[in-house]
Amino acid sequence: MNSFSNDDFDFSFLEEGFCARDIVEQKINEVSLSDDKDAFYVADLGDIVKKHVRWFKALPRVTPFYAVKCNDSKAIVKTLSLLGAGFDCASKTEIQLVQSIGVSSERIIYANPCKQVSQIKYAASCGVEKMTFDSEVELMKVARNHPNAKLVLRIATDDSKAVCRLSVKFGATLKTSRLLLERAKELNVDIIGVSFHVGSGCTDPQTYVQAVSDARCVFDMGAELGFNMHLLDIGGGFPGSEDVKLKFEEVCCV
């Protein structure tokens, strides 16, 4: 087992005969013998690389944007950056983290539909233009504080088959979407696409079919109003572990 370190994290290459459990036990022993008994986190970076490759085999036209709030470990963020992933940031702190490792603003979407004015201004100052919204209040905040923003309208979806339902809190209805697009046109705000999230742990791949269909309706509304909408954010909810019945490839097939 070969171990290496940098300023932010340690990583090891497992040789034949070693497993992740060996790493954990070694780390526990090291911490137990030292005066510095801080908590630590162990991640399998190889598994992240495998999942990234698996994604592009199944969805070659879709660039994954990693939700930094899931795990903001620099080891994970750096690994995904080197693989060419984009980043879904929900706060100023997450934007700062991602940009601190050299990720360009074009690879970041500020995917929080309820942002503080100060953080909208920060995004504008560091060149992060893509961001989501789902209400007129948010639209007004962005129009006043980030005139170069390229907005993505988040729509509500049927998340009844998800473990963690999100449409209760986020997303505009189709009727409201039309009104928001009209208001954006009045404010001269650029709308470049639509986003949705079927909820974490979605168990029914057909849920994506309806969500994409609804997004198509919003794209058509935007075209009627003169918007050049070209981005579809298909959110999350994809199965990531091997102990679930629904497989990632089954979702991709729809």
C-alpha positions as CSV (number, residue, x, y, z in Angstrom):
1,M,0.0,0.0,0.0
2,N,1.6,3.3,-1.1
3,S,0.5,6.5,0.5
4,F,1.0,10.1,-0.6
5,S,0.1,13.5,0.8
6,N,-0.4,17.1,-0.2
7,D,-1.5,20.2,1.8
8,D,-5.2,19.2,1.7
9,F,-5.5,15.4,1.9
10,D,-3.7,12.1,2.0
11,F,-4.3,9.4,-0.6
12,S,-3.2,5.8,-1.1
13,F,-3.0,3.3,-3.9
14,L,-4.2,-0.1,-2.7
15,E,-2.0,-3.0,-3.8
16,E,-3.3,-6.5,-4.2
17,G,-4.4,-7.9,-0.9
18,F,-5.4,-4.6,0.6
19,C,-8.9,-3.2,0.9
20,A,-10.6,0.1,2.0
21,R,-11.0,-1.4,5.5
22,D,-7.2,-1.6,5.9
23,I,-7.0,2.1,5.2
24,V,-9.7,2.9,7.8
25,E,-8.0,0.7,10.4
26,Q,-4.6,2.2,9.7
27,K,-6.0,5.8,10.0
28,I,-7.8,4.9,13.3
29,N,-4.5,3.6,14.8
30,E,-2.6,6.7,13.6
31,V,-5.2,9.1,15.2
32,S,-5.4,7.0,18.4
33,L,-1.6,7.4,18.9
34,S,-1.5,11.1,18.2
35,D,-2.6,14.2,20.2
36,D,-4.6,15.4,17.2
37,K,-7.8,13.3,17.4
38,D,-9.9,15.2,14.8
39,A,-12.6,13.4,12.8
40,F,-11.5,12.2,9.4
41,Y,-13.2,11.1,6.1
42,V,-12.3,8.2,3.9
43,A,-13.4,8.1,0.2
44,D,-12.8,5.7,-2.7
45,L,-11.6,8.1,-5.4
46,G,-11.3,5.1,-7.8
47,D,-15.1,4.5,-7.4
48,I,-15.7,8.1,-8.4
49,V,-13.7,7.8,-11.5
50,K,-15.5,4.5,-12.4
51,K,-18.9,6.3,-11.9
52,H,-17.8,9.2,-14.1
53,V,-16.8,6.8,-16.9
54,R,-20.0,4.9,-16.4
55,W,-22.0,8.1,-16.8
56,F,-20.4,9.0,-20.1
57,K,-20.9,5.6,-21.5
58,A,-24.6,5.8,-20.8
59,L,-25.1,9.6,-21.4
60,P,-22.3,10.8,-23.7
61,R,-24.1,14.1,-24.5
62,V,-24.8,15.1,-20.9
63,T,-22.0,16.8,-18.9
64,P,-22.3,15.9,-15.2
65,F,-22.3,18.9,-12.7
66,Y,-21.3,17.6,-9.3
67,A,-23.4,19.0,-6.4
68,V,-20.7,20.3,-4.1
69,K,-23.0,20.2,-1.1
70,C,-23.0,16.4,-1.2
71,N,-19.4,16.3,-0.2
72,D,-17.0,19.3,-0.4
73,S,-13.8,17.4,0.2
74,K,-11.0,18.9,-1.9
75,A,-9.9,15.4,-2.9
76,I,-13.3,14.7,-4.5
77,V,-13.6,18.1,-6.0
78,K,-10.1,18.0,-7.5
79,T,-10.7,14.5,-8.9
80,L,-13.9,15.5,-10.6
81,S,-12.3,18.7,-11.9
82,L,-9.5,16.7,-13.6
83,L,-12.1,14.5,-15.1
84,G,-13.8,17.5,-16.7
85,A,-17.0,17.6,-14.6
86,G,-18.9,20.8,-14.0
87,F,-20.0,21.9,-10.5
88,D,-23.4,22.7,-9.0
89,C,-22.8,25.2,-6.3
90,A,-25.4,26.4,-3.8
91,S,-23.5,29.2,-1.9
92,K,-20.6,31.7,-2.1
93,T,-18.4,29.3,-0.1
94,E,-18.9,26.5,-2.6
95,I,-18.1,28.8,-5.5
96,Q,-14.9,29.9,-3.7
97,L,-13.9,26.3,-3.1
98,V,-14.3,25.2,-6.7
99,Q,-12.6,28.3,-8.1
100,S,-9.7,27.9,-5.6
101,I,-8.6,24.8,-7.4
102,G,-8.7,26.4,-10.8
103,V,-12.2,25.6,-12.2
104,S,-13.4,28.2,-14.7
105,S,-16.6,30.1,-14.1
106,E,-18.1,28.5,-17.2
107,R,-18.0,25.1,-15.5
108,I,-20.1,26.4,-12.5
109,I,-23.9,26.8,-12.1
110,Y,-25.2,28.6,-9.1
111,A,-28.1,26.2,-8.5
112,N,-29.8,27.7,-5.6
113,P,-33.3,29.2,-6.4
114,C,-33.3,31.4,-3.3
115,K,-30.0,33.3,-3.1
116,Q,-28.9,36.2,-0.9
117,V,-28.4,39.5,-2.7
118,S,-24.8,39.7,-1.5
119,Q,-24.0,36.3,-3.0
120,I,-25.6,37.1,-6.3
121,K,-23.3,40.1,-6.4
122,Y,-20.4,37.9,-5.6
123,A,-21.3,35.5,-8.4
124,A,-21.4,38.5,-10.8
125,S,-18.0,39.7,-9.6
126,C,-16.3,36.4,-10.2
127,G,-17.9,35.7,-13.6
128,V,-20.4,32.9,-12.6
129,E,-23.3,33.6,-14.9
130,K,-25.4,30.4,-14.9
131,M,-27.9,30.3,-12.1
132,T,-31.3,28.9,-11.3
133,F,-34.6,30.6,-10.3
134,D,-38.2,29.6,-9.7
135,S,-40.0,32.8,-8.6
136,E,-40.5,36.4,-9.6
137,V,-38.8,37.6,-6.4
138,E,-35.6,35.8,-7.3
139,L,-35.9,37.0,-10.9
140,M,-36.1,40.6,-9.7
141,K,-33.1,40.1,-7.4
142,V,-31.0,38.8,-10.2
143,A,-32.1,41.5,-12.7
144,R,-31.0,44.2,-10.3
145,N,-27.7,42.7,-9.2
146,H,-26.4,40.5,-12.0
147,P,-27.4,41.9,-15.4
148,N,-25.2,39.4,-17.3
149,A,-26.7,36.4,-15.6
150,K,-27.9,33.5,-17.8
151,L,-30.8,32.0,-16.0
152,V,-32.2,28.5,-15.8
153,L,-35.8,28.2,-14.9
154,R,-36.4,25.4,-12.4
155,I,-39.8,23.6,-12.8
156,A,-41.7,21.4,-10.3
157,T,-41.9,17.7,-11.1
158,D,-43.8,14.7,-9.8
159,D,-41.4,13.5,-7.1
160,S,-43.9,11.1,-5.4
161,K,-41.6,8.1,-6.2
162,A,-38.6,9.7,-4.5
163,V,-37.1,9.1,-1.1
164,C,-36.4,12.8,-0.6
165,R,-39.1,15.0,-2.3
166,L,-37.9,18.4,-3.4
167,S,-40.8,19.9,-5.4
168,V,-42.6,20.7,-2.2
169,K,-40.0,23.5,-1.8
170,F,-38.6,24.2,-5.3
171,G,-39.9,24.6,-8.8
172,A,-42.4,26.6,-10.8
173,T,-45.6,25.1,-12.3
174,L,-46.1,25.2,-16.0
175,K,-48.6,28.0,-15.6
176,T,-46.2,30.1,-13.5
177,S,-43.4,29.3,-15.8
178,R,-45.1,31.2,-18.6
179,L,-45.6,34.2,-16.4
180,L,-42.0,34.1,-15.3
181,L,-40.7,34.0,-18.8
182,E,-42.9,36.9,-19.8
183,R,-41.6,38.9,-16.8
184,A,-38.0,38.0,-17.7
185,K,-38.6,39.3,-21.2
186,E,-39.8,42.6,-19.7
187,L,-36.7,42.8,-17.5
188,N,-34.4,42.0,-20.4
189,V,-33.0,39.0,-18.4
190,D,-31.6,36.1,-20.5
191,I,-33.1,32.7,-19.9
192,I,-31.0,29.9,-21.4
193,G,-32.7,26.8,-20.2
194,V,-34.8,24.7,-17.8
195,S,-33.9,22.6,-14.8
196,F,-35.8,20.0,-12.8
197,H,-35.1,17.5,-10.0
198,V,-37.2,14.4,-9.6
199,G,-36.1,14.0,-6.0
200,S,-33.3,12.0,-4.4
201,G,-33.6,8.3,-4.5
202,C,-36.1,8.2,-7.4
203,T,-37.5,4.7,-7.8
204,D,-39.5,5.1,-11.1
205,P,-37.6,6.0,-14.3
206,Q,-40.8,7.1,-16.0
207,T,-40.8,10.1,-13.7
208,Y,-38.0,11.5,-15.9
209,V,-40.2,11.1,-19.0
210,Q,-42.9,13.4,-17.6
211,A,-40.2,15.9,-16.4
212,V,-38.5,16.1,-19.8
213,S,-42.0,16.5,-21.4
214,D,-42.8,19.4,-19.1
215,A,-39.4,21.0,-19.8
216,R,-40.1,20.7,-23.6
217,C,-43.3,22.7,-23.0
218,V,-41.3,25.5,-21.2
219,F,-38.7,25.5,-24.0
220,D,-41.6,26.0,-26.5
221,M,-42.9,28.9,-24.4
222,G,-39.4,30.5,-24.3
223,A,-39.1,30.2,-28.1
224,E,-42.4,32.0,-28.6
225,L,-41.0,34.8,-26.5
226,G,-37.7,35.0,-28.4
227,F,-35.4,33.3,-25.9
228,N,-32.6,31.0,-27.2
229,M,-32.9,28.2,-24.7
230,H,-30.4,25.5,-25.1
231,L,-29.6,24.0,-21.7
232,L,-31.6,21.2,-20.0
233,D,-30.5,20.5,-16.4
234,I,-31.9,17.0,-15.6
235,G,-31.1,17.3,-11.9
236,G,-30.2,14.4,-9.7
237,G,-32.0,11.4,-8.1
238,F,-30.0,8.9,-10.1
239,P,-29.2,5.6,-8.3
240,G,-25.5,5.6,-7.3
241,S,-25.1,2.5,-5.1
242,E,-25.2,-1.2,-6.1
243,D,-27.6,-2.2,-3.3
244,V,-30.7,-0.7,-5.0
245,K,-33.0,-2.5,-7.5
246,L,-33.2,0.4,-10.0
247,K,-29.9,0.7,-12.0
248,F,-28.5,3.9,-13.5
249,E,-28.6,2.5,-17.0
250,E,-32.4,1.8,-16.6
251,V,-32.9,5.5,-16.0
252,C,-30.7,6.5,-18.9
253,C,-32.8,4.3,-21.3
254,V,-35.9,6.5,-20.9
